Amino acid sequence: MEIIGTQAHAAGPCAMVILGAAGDLTKRLLFPSIYNLRKTNLLPESFGIACMDRADFTEEAFRAHMVDMLHQFVGPDADPAIVDWIDKRIFYVQGDFSDPANFTKLAGKLVDVDQTHGTLGNYFFYMAVAPQFFSSVAQHLCTAGLLTEADGKFRRLVIEKPFGHDLASARQLNQDLLKAMHETQIYRIDHYLGKETVQNMMAFRFANGIFEPIWNRRYIDHVQITVAETVGVEQRGGFYETAGALRDMVPNHILQLVSLSAMEPPISFSAKAIHDEQVKVLDAIHPVDHLDAVRGQYGASEAPITPPMPAYRQEERVAPDSSTETFVGAKLCIDNWRWAGVPFYLRTGKRLAKRVTEVMVQFRRAPFALFRQTAVQQLPPNQLIMHLQPDEGISLGFEAKVPGPGMNLGTVDLKFAYADYFGKQSQTGYETLIYDVMIGDPILFQRADMIEAGWSVITPILDAWQNKKPSVFPNYSAGSWGPQCADELIGRDGRKWRTQL
């Protein structure tokens, strides 16, 4: 196996500031990611972690708590030396985010971080806070002078989704953020883009001369994007009631996959060049007619699933007559030269039959004329599948002759799995993204116009669903592949969802 390119190097001196540090995101994903970055020598020696939350911890107690969480979420094989290295770099400020004085305290704490660990005033702020605090926290950071870049120091802000709840609120959030800092300082994070296969989509298309020439309407029949989860809403019922599957998944995760699958070759691998091409795809998506979008809500599981799963309306903090969708299926059409006439079918949902995320490209069938006088009844279409989770890799199905007399065909697969070629690695999906923030590489993050373009795509669906409440919920059972209307959506075009997931 030949590896082409350069190895990543440790980032420069900096401090990571986690706002909302006592929450699940920090202990489950952020600190394990920091551990993995240290393990792979991508963190600088001059590194500190300043944490802020309203939770009532002393600094010593918070350090002990996070060390316990590291052992829990990294596992029993956690390297004691790495855990100790991280432990010595944890600082804590207790305070409410609504009080500007607490951000002055944070600024003082960061002076301590600089002096203790030589972080040179380079800070990136990770907002692990509820969306309603995004604008006010950014303004408080600005007022405290923590977003001012001077004398070569960088100041960056990382924001988790959701970026608004519709087009108007997304635009307002972008305007609020730009009052506090420059667009180049804002890193809108989407953890899906930290997955290796998502990044490999560009490498696969543009580094291999055999695929890009056939990546167009002449050879591709349609594309299916599936993001399926087996879990329900768990303890997020309150949030999900205000969001739903459409807002939660489509304008960010799924449309990112659409844009990476459909974009034109960028002129370089610079962030601007790539983002420009992604925005062109999103702008070219034809407004989605409400007839090309369906929704569903899961009911209780049917036998023989063990243990039985409750209906969405029986989940904690969910209204007993809720009309919130837990499944979305849609058909998108991209109005440009490459993709005219090639539909993109999307589906995402909770409590589905299998946890899987994939992009399936189905090619046009080969002409049948050659096989008319043989035992071959039909020619299945070739399918290229980019597997994103749980097992990352790429597979290609094609027809081959079955050994023996006569002409019989069978579908065989060429499969590439990351674990087989590059080894199984313990990753959260955030390592690459955090590292890219430290080195100032925004390629895997979303620009303001990308966010707004994504919301523009789904606004017609949101408006239609707001004006007409569903009368058939729940319309699929937990543990199934979703509602019948999703099969009918793709079936109208004479196509079927891929089932061998």
C-alpha positions as CSV (number, residue, x, y, z in Angstrom):
1,M,0.0,0.0,0.0
2,E,1.5,3.3,-1.1
3,I,0.7,6.4,0.9
4,I,0.9,9.7,-1.0
5,G,1.0,13.0,0.8
6,T,2.4,14.5,3.9
7,Q,1.9,13.6,7.6
8,A,0.1,15.9,9.9
9,H,2.2,17.8,12.4
10,A,1.5,19.1,15.9
11,A,-0.5,22.3,16.0
12,G,1.0,25.5,17.4
13,P,0.6,26.8,20.9
14,C,-3.0,27.4,21.9
15,A,-5.8,27.0,24.5
16,M,-9.1,25.3,23.9
17,V,-12.0,27.0,25.8
18,I,-15.0,24.9,26.3
19,L,-18.2,26.9,27.1
20,G,-20.8,24.5,28.7
21,A,-18.0,22.1,29.8
22,A,-20.1,20.1,32.3
23,G,-22.4,18.7,29.7
24,D,-22.4,15.3,27.9
25,L,-20.7,16.6,24.7
26,T,-17.6,17.4,26.7
27,K,-17.2,14.2,28.5
28,R,-18.3,11.8,25.8
29,L,-16.7,13.4,22.7
30,L,-14.5,16.5,23.3
31,F,-12.2,15.2,26.0
32,P,-11.8,11.7,24.4
33,S,-10.9,13.6,21.2
34,I,-8.3,15.6,23.1
35,Y,-6.9,12.3,24.4
36,N,-6.7,10.8,20.9
37,L,-5.0,13.9,19.5
38,R,-2.4,13.8,22.3
39,K,-1.9,10.1,21.6
40,T,-1.2,10.8,17.9
41,N,1.2,13.7,18.8
42,L,-1.0,16.3,17.2
43,L,-1.4,18.5,20.2
44,P,1.3,21.0,21.0
45,E,3.1,20.8,24.3
46,S,2.0,24.4,24.9
47,F,-1.6,23.6,25.3
48,G,-4.3,24.3,27.9
49,I,-8.0,23.6,28.4
50,A,-10.1,26.4,30.0
51,C,-13.6,25.2,30.9
52,M,-16.6,27.3,31.9
53,D,-20.0,26.2,33.1
54,R,-22.5,27.2,35.7
55,A,-22.1,23.8,37.5
56,D,-20.8,24.3,41.0
57,F,-17.3,22.8,40.8
58,T,-14.0,24.0,42.3
59,E,-11.2,23.7,39.8
60,E,-9.7,20.7,41.6
61,A,-13.1,19.0,41.7
62,F,-13.7,19.6,38.0
63,R,-10.3,18.2,37.1
64,A,-11.0,15.1,39.1
65,H,-14.4,14.8,37.5
66,M,-13.0,15.0,33.9
67,V,-10.2,12.5,34.7
68,D,-12.9,10.1,35.8
69,M,-14.9,10.7,32.6
70,L,-11.7,10.1,30.5
71,H,-11.3,6.7,32.1
72,Q,-14.9,6.0,31.5
73,F,-15.2,7.1,27.9
74,V,-11.7,6.3,26.6
75,G,-11.8,2.9,28.4
76,P,-9.7,0.8,30.7
77,D,-6.7,1.0,28.4
78,A,-6.4,4.7,28.7
79,D,-2.7,5.7,28.9
80,P,-2.1,7.1,32.5
81,A,0.7,9.4,31.2
82,I,-1.7,11.0,28.6
83,V,-4.5,11.3,31.2
84,D,-2.0,13.0,33.6
85,W,-0.8,15.3,30.8
86,I,-4.4,16.4,30.2
87,D,-5.2,16.7,33.9
88,K,-2.4,19.2,34.5
89,R,-3.8,21.4,31.7
90,I,-7.4,21.7,32.9
91,F,-8.7,25.1,34.3
92,Y,-12.2,25.9,35.4
93,V,-14.4,29.0,35.7
94,Q,-17.8,28.7,37.4
95,G,-20.4,31.1,36.2
96,D,-23.6,31.7,34.4
97,F,-23.4,32.6,30.7
98,S,-25.9,35.5,31.1
99,D,-23.6,37.5,33.3
100,P,-20.9,39.5,31.4
101,A,-18.7,39.6,34.5
102,N,-18.1,35.9,34.2
103,F,-16.4,36.4,30.8
104,T,-14.1,38.9,32.5
105,K,-13.2,36.1,34.9
106,L,-12.7,33.8,32.0
107,A,-10.3,36.4,30.4
108,G,-8.3,36.4,33.7
109,K,-8.2,32.6,33.8
110,L,-6.8,32.5,30.2
111,V,-4.0,34.8,31.3
112,D,-3.1,32.1,33.8
113,V,-3.3,29.4,31.1
114,D,-0.9,31.5,28.9
115,Q,1.6,31.9,31.8
116,T,1.5,28.3,32.9
117,H,1.6,26.5,29.6
118,G,2.9,29.1,27.1
119,T,-0.2,29.2,24.9
120,L,0.7,32.7,23.6
121,G,-2.8,34.1,23.7
122,N,-4.1,31.8,20.9
123,Y,-7.6,30.7,21.9
124,F,-10.4,28.8,20.2
125,F,-13.8,28.8,22.0
126,Y,-16.0,25.7,21.7
127,M,-19.7,26.5,22.3
128,A,-21.1,23.4,23.9
129,V,-24.1,25.4,25.0
130,A,-27.8,25.5,24.0
131,P,-28.5,27.3,20.7
132,Q,-30.3,30.2,22.4
133,F,-27.0,31.3,24.0
134,F,-25.0,31.4,20.7
135,S,-25.5,35.1,20.0
136,S,-25.3,36.4,23.6
137,V,-22.2,34.3,24.4
138,A,-20.5,35.6,21.2
139,Q,-21.3,39.1,22.2
140,H,-20.0,38.6,25.8
141,L,-16.8,37.2,24.5
142,C,-16.4,40.2,22.1
143,T,-17.1,42.7,24.9
144,A,-14.5,41.0,27.1
145,G,-12.0,41.4,24.3
146,L,-11.6,37.7,23.9
147,L,-12.4,37.7,20.1
148,T,-9.9,40.4,19.2
149,E,-7.1,39.2,17.0
150,A,-3.9,41.3,17.4
151,D,-0.1,40.8,17.3
152,G,-0.4,37.5,15.4
153,K,-2.7,35.9,18.0
154,F,-5.7,33.9,16.7
155,R,-9.2,33.8,18.2
156,R,-11.7,31.3,16.8
157,L,-15.2,30.3,17.7
158,V,-16.6,26.8,17.1
159,I,-20.4,26.5,17.0
160,E,-22.4,23.2,17.2
161,K,-25.6,22.8,15.2
162,P,-28.4,23.7,15.1
163,F,-27.6,26.9,13.2
164,G,-31.1,28.4,13.6
165,H,-34.4,26.7,13.2
166,D,-35.4,28.2,9.8
167,L,-34.0,30.5,7.1
168,A,-34.9,33.7,9.0
169,S,-33.3,32.6,12.3
170,A,-30.2,31.3,10.5
171,R,-29.7,34.6,8.8
172,Q,-30.2,36.4,12.1
173,L,-27.7,34.2,13.9
174,N,-25.1,34.9,11.1
175,Q,-25.7,38.6,11.4
176,D,-25.3,38.4,15.2
177,L,-22.1,36.5,15.0
178,L,-20.6,38.9,12.4
179,K,-21.2,41.8,14.8
180,A,-18.8,40.1,17.2
181,M,-16.1,38.7,14.8
182,H,-15.1,38.1,11.2
183,E,-16.5,35.2,9.2
184,T,-13.0,33.8,9.0
185,Q,-13.0,33.3,12.8
186,I,-16.3,31.3,12.8
187,Y,-16.1,27.5,12.6
188,R,-19.6,26.0,12.2
189,I,-19.0,22.4,13.1
190,D,-20.8,19.3,11.7
191,H,-19.4,16.2,13.2
192,Y,-20.5,14.1,10.2
193,L,-17.7,15.9,8.3
194,G,-15.1,14.4,10.7
195,K,-15.8,10.9,9.4
196,E,-13.1,9.6,7.2
197,T,-15.4,8.4,4.4
198,V,-17.0,11.8,4.1
199,Q,-13.6,13.4,3.6
200,N,-12.7,10.5,1.3
201,M,-15.7,11.4,-1.0
202,M,-13.7,14.2,-2.5
203,A,-10.5,12.1,-2.7
204,F,-12.4,9.2,-4.2
205,R,-14.0,11.4,-6.9
206,F,-11.1,13.7,-7.8
207,A,-8.0,11.6,-7.3
208,N,-9.2,8.6,-9.4
209,G,-9.4,9.1,-13.1
210,I,-11.8,6.1,-13.6
211,F,-14.7,7.6,-11.7
212,E,-15.0,11.3,-12.4
213,P,-15.6,10.9,-16.2
214,I,-18.8,8.8,-15.4
215,W,-19.9,10.9,-12.5
216,N,-22.8,12.6,-14.4
217,R,-26.3,12.2,-15.8
218,R,-25.1,10.1,-18.8
219,Y,-24.1,7.2,-16.6
220,I,-25.8,7.7,-13.2
221,D,-29.5,6.9,-12.8
222,H,-30.0,8.2,-9.3
223,V,-28.4,8.7,-5.9
224,Q,-29.8,7.5,-2.5
225,I,-28.6,9.0,0.8
226,T,-29.6,7.1,4.0
227,V,-29.0,8.3,7.5
228,A,-30.8,5.7,9.7
229,E,-30.7,5.4,13.5
230,T,-32.0,2.6,15.7
231,V,-32.3,4.8,18.7
232,G,-35.3,6.9,19.6
233,V,-35.1,10.4,21.0
234,E,-33.9,9.1,24.3
235,Q,-33.7,12.0,26.8
236,R,-33.9,14.7,24.0
237,G,-37.7,14.7,23.7
238,G,-37.9,18.4,24.7
239,F,-35.4,19.4,22.0
240,Y,-36.9,17.0,19.4
241,E,-40.4,18.4,19.9
242,T,-39.1,21.8,18.7
243,A,-36.9,20.4,15.9
244,G,-38.1,17.2,14.3
245,A,-36.1,15.1,11.8
246,L,-36.3,17.6,9.0
247,R,-34.7,20.4,10.9
248,D,-32.3,18.2,12.9
249,M,-30.8,16.3,10.0
250,V,-31.5,17.6,6.5
251,P,-30.2,21.2,6.2
252,N,-26.8,20.2,7.8
253,H,-25.7,16.6,7.7
254,I,-27.6,15.3,4.7
255,L,-27.2,18.4,2.4
256,Q,-23.5,18.3,3.2
257,L,-23.4,14.8,1.8
258,V,-25.5,16.0,-1.2
259,S,-23.1,18.8,-1.9
260,L,-20.0,16.7,-1.6
261,S,-21.5,14.0,-3.8
262,A,-22.6,16.4,-6.5
263,M,-20.1,19.3,-6.5
264,E,-17.9,20.2,-9.5
265,P,-14.1,19.7,-9.2
266,P,-12.8,22.7,-7.2
267,I,-9.8,24.6,-8.6
268,S,-7.8,23.6,-5.5
269,F,-8.2,22.1,-2.1
270,S,-8.5,25.5,-0.5
271,A,-11.5,26.1,1.8
272,K,-12.8,28.9,-0.4
273,A,-12.6,26.8,-3.6
274,I,-14.4,23.8,-2.1
275,H,-17.1,25.9,-0.3
276,D,-17.8,27.8,-3.5
277,E,-18.6,24.6,-5.4
278,Q,-20.7,23.2,-2.5
279,V,-22.8,26.4,-2.5
280,K,-23.3,26.2,-6.2
281,V,-24.9,22.7,-5.7
282,L,-27.2,23.9,-2.9
283,D,-28.2,26.9,-5.0
284,A,-29.0,24.7,-7.9
285,I,-31.4,22.4,-6.0
286,H,-34.9,23.0,-7.3
287,P,-37.4,24.1,-4.6
288,V,-38.8,20.9,-3.2
289,D,-42.5,20.4,-3.9
290,H,-44.4,19.2,-0.9
291,L,-45.4,16.1,-2.9
292,D,-41.7,15.2,-3.1
293,A,-41.3,15.1,0.7
294,V,-42.9,12.6,3.1
295,R,-42.8,12.4,6.9
296,G,-43.3,9.7,9.5
297,Q,-43.5,9.2,13.3
298,Y,-42.6,5.9,14.9
299,G,-45.2,3.9,16.9
300,A,-44.5,1.1,19.4
301,S,-42.4,-1.8,18.1
302,E,-44.2,-4.9,16.9
303,A,-43.4,-8.5,18.1
304,P,-40.9,-10.2,18.2
305,I,-38.6,-7.3,19.0
306,T,-37.0,-7.6,22.4
307,P,-37.1,-5.5,24.4
308,P,-40.2,-3.7,23.1
309,M,-39.7,-0.1,22.0
310,P,-42.2,2.6,23.0
311,A,-43.9,4.9,20.5
312,Y,-42.5,8.4,20.1
313,R,-45.6,9.9,21.8
314,Q,-44.8,7.7,24.8
315,E,-41.2,9.1,25.1
316,E,-40.2,11.4,28.0
317,R,-41.1,15.1,27.4
318,V,-43.1,14.4,24.3
319,A,-46.7,15.5,23.8
320,P,-49.2,12.6,23.7
321,D,-50.7,14.0,20.5
322,S,-47.4,15.2,19.0
323,S,-47.2,15.9,15.3
324,T,-43.4,16.0,15.2
325,E,-41.8,13.9,12.5
326,T,-39.2,11.3,13.4
327,F,-38.7,10.3,9.7
328,V,-38.2,12.3,6.5
329,G,-38.0,11.1,2.9
330,A,-37.5,13.5,0.0
331,K,-36.6,13.7,-3.6
332,L,-34.2,16.5,-4.7
333,C,-33.5,17.6,-8.2
334,I,-30.3,19.6,-9.1
335,D,-30.8,22.0,-11.9
336,N,-27.4,22.0,-13.6
337,W,-25.7,20.4,-16.6
338,R,-24.1,17.5,-14.7
339,W,-27.2,16.4,-12.8
340,A,-30.3,17.4,-14.8
341,G,-32.7,14.5,-14.7
342,V,-30.9,12.6,-11.9
343,P,-32.9,12.5,-8.7
344,F,-31.3,12.4,-5.3
345,Y,-33.5,10.5,-2.8
346,L,-33.0,11.2,0.9
347,R,-34.2,9.4,4.0
348,T,-33.4,9.8,7.6
349,G,-35.2,8.6,10.7
350,K,-35.2,7.4,14.3
351,R,-36.0,3.9,15.4
352,L,-35.3,2.3,12.1
353,A,-34.2,-1.3,11.4
354,K,-30.5,-0.7,11.3
355,R,-27.9,2.0,12.2
356,V,-26.4,3.0,8.9
357,T,-25.3,6.0,7.0
358,E,-24.4,5.7,3.4
359,V,-24.4,7.3,-0.1
360,M,-25.5,4.9,-2.8
361,V,-24.8,5.9,-6.5
362,Q,-26.8,3.7,-8.9
363,F,-25.6,3.6,-12.5
364,R,-27.8,3.2,-15.5
365,R,-28.4,-0.3,-16.7
366,A,-26.4,-1.8,-19.5
367,P,-28.3,-2.5,-22.7
368,F,-29.9,-6.0,-22.6
369,A,-29.6,-6.8,-26.3
370,L,-26.5,-9.0,-26.0
371,F,-28.2,-11.3,-23.5
372,R,-31.6,-11.9,-25.2
373,Q,-30.8,-15.5,-26.2
374,T,-29.3,-16.5,-22.9
375,A,-30.7,-17.5,-19.5
376,V,-30.2,-14.0,-18.1
377,Q,-33.6,-12.6,-17.3
378,Q,-32.5,-9.0,-16.5
379,L,-29.4,-6.9,-15.9
380,P,-29.2,-5.5,-12.4
381,P,-27.8,-1.9,-12.2
382,N,-24.3,-1.4,-10.8
383,Q,-24.2,0.3,-7.4
384,L,-21.4,2.2,-5.8
385,I,-21.9,2.6,-2.0
386,M,-19.9,4.9,0.3
387,H,-20.4,3.5,3.8
388,L,-20.1,6.2,6.5
389,Q,-21.1,4.4,9.6
390,P,-20.9,2.2,11.5
391,D,-18.2,0.5,9.3
392,E,-16.5,3.1,7.1
393,G,-15.5,2.0,3.6
394,I,-16.6,1.9,-0.1
395,S,-18.1,-1.0,-2.1
396,L,-18.9,-1.5,-5.8
397,G,-21.3,-4.2,-7.1
398,F,-21.0,-5.5,-10.6
399,E,-22.1,-8.5,-12.6
400,A,-19.8,-11.5,-13.3
401,K,-20.5,-14.9,-15.0
402,V,-21.4,-17.7,-12.7
403,P,-18.9,-20.6,-13.3
404,G,-20.4,-23.5,-15.3
405,P,-22.1,-24.2,-18.6
406,G,-24.5,-21.6,-19.9
407,M,-24.7,-17.8,-19.4
408,N,-25.7,-16.9,-15.8
409,L,-24.8,-13.8,-14.0
410,G,-24.2,-13.1,-10.4
411,T,-23.6,-9.8,-8.5
412,V,-20.2,-9.6,-6.8
413,D,-18.8,-6.9,-4.6
414,L,-15.5,-5.1,-4.5
415,K,-15.1,-3.9,-0.9
416,F,-12.8,-1.5,0.8
417,A,-12.9,-1.1,4.5
418,Y,-10.8,1.4,6.4
419,A,-10.2,-1.0,9.2
420,D,-8.7,-3.6,6.9
421,Y,-6.3,-1.2,5.2
422,F,-5.4,1.3,7.8
423,G,-6.2,-0.5,11.0
424,K,-9.0,0.0,13.5
425,Q,-8.6,3.4,15.2
426,S,-10.4,4.7,18.3
427,Q,-11.9,7.9,17.0
428,T,-14.9,10.1,18.0
429,G,-15.2,11.9,14.7
430,Y,-14.2,15.2,16.3
431,E,-10.4,14.7,16.3
432,T,-9.9,16.0,12.7
433,L,-12.3,18.9,13.2
434,I,-10.7,20.1,16.5
435,Y,-7.2,19.7,14.9
436,D,-8.4,21.7,11.9
437,V,-9.6,24.5,14.1
438,M,-6.2,24.7,15.8
439,I,-4.3,24.9,12.5
440,G,-6.9,27.3,11.0
441,D,-8.1,25.0,8.2
442,P,-11.9,25.7,7.6
443,I,-12.4,23.2,4.7
444,L,-14.6,20.8,6.8
445,F,-16.7,23.6,8.3
446,Q,-19.7,25.5,6.9
447,R,-19.7,29.1,5.7
448,A,-22.6,31.4,6.3
449,D,-23.9,31.2,2.8
450,M,-23.8,27.4,3.0
451,I,-26.0,27.5,6.1
452,E,-28.5,29.8,4.5
453,A,-28.6,27.9,1.2
454,G,-29.3,24.7,3.2
455,W,-32.3,26.2,5.0
456,S,-33.5,27.6,1.7
457,V,-33.8,24.1,0.3
458,I,-36.1,22.8,3.0
459,T,-38.1,26.0,3.6
460,P,-40.9,25.0,1.2
461,I,-41.3,21.7,3.1
462,L,-41.3,23.4,6.4
463,D,-44.0,25.8,5.3
464,A,-46.2,23.1,3.8
465,W,-45.9,20.9,6.9
466,Q,-46.6,23.8,9.2
467,N,-49.8,24.6,7.4
468,K,-51.1,21.0,7.4
469,K,-50.7,18.7,10.4
470,P,-50.4,15.0,9.8
471,S,-53.4,12.9,10.5
472,V,-51.9,9.4,10.3
473,F,-49.2,9.6,13.0
474,P,-47.7,7.2,14.1
475,N,-47.3,5.6,10.6
476,Y,-44.4,3.2,11.1
477,S,-43.5,0.8,13.8
478,A,-40.2,1.1,15.7
479,G,-37.6,-1.3,14.3
480,S,-39.0,-1.1,10.7
481,W,-37.6,0.8,7.7
482,G,-40.1,3.7,7.9
483,P,-43.5,4.5,6.6
484,Q,-45.1,3.2,3.5
485,C,-45.3,6.7,2.0
486,A,-41.5,6.6,1.7
487,D,-41.6,3.5,-0.5
488,E,-44.4,5.2,-2.5
489,L,-42.3,8.3,-3.0
490,I,-39.5,6.5,-4.7
491,G,-41.8,3.9,-6.2
492,R,-43.6,6.6,-8.3
493,D,-40.4,6.8,-10.3
494,G,-40.1,3.1,-10.8
495,R,-37.3,2.8,-8.2
496,K,-36.8,1.2,-4.8
497,W,-34.8,1.9,-1.7
498,R,-31.7,-0.1,-1.2
499,T,-32.5,-2.8,1.3
500,Q,-29.2,-4.8,1.7
501,L,-27.8,-2.3,4.1
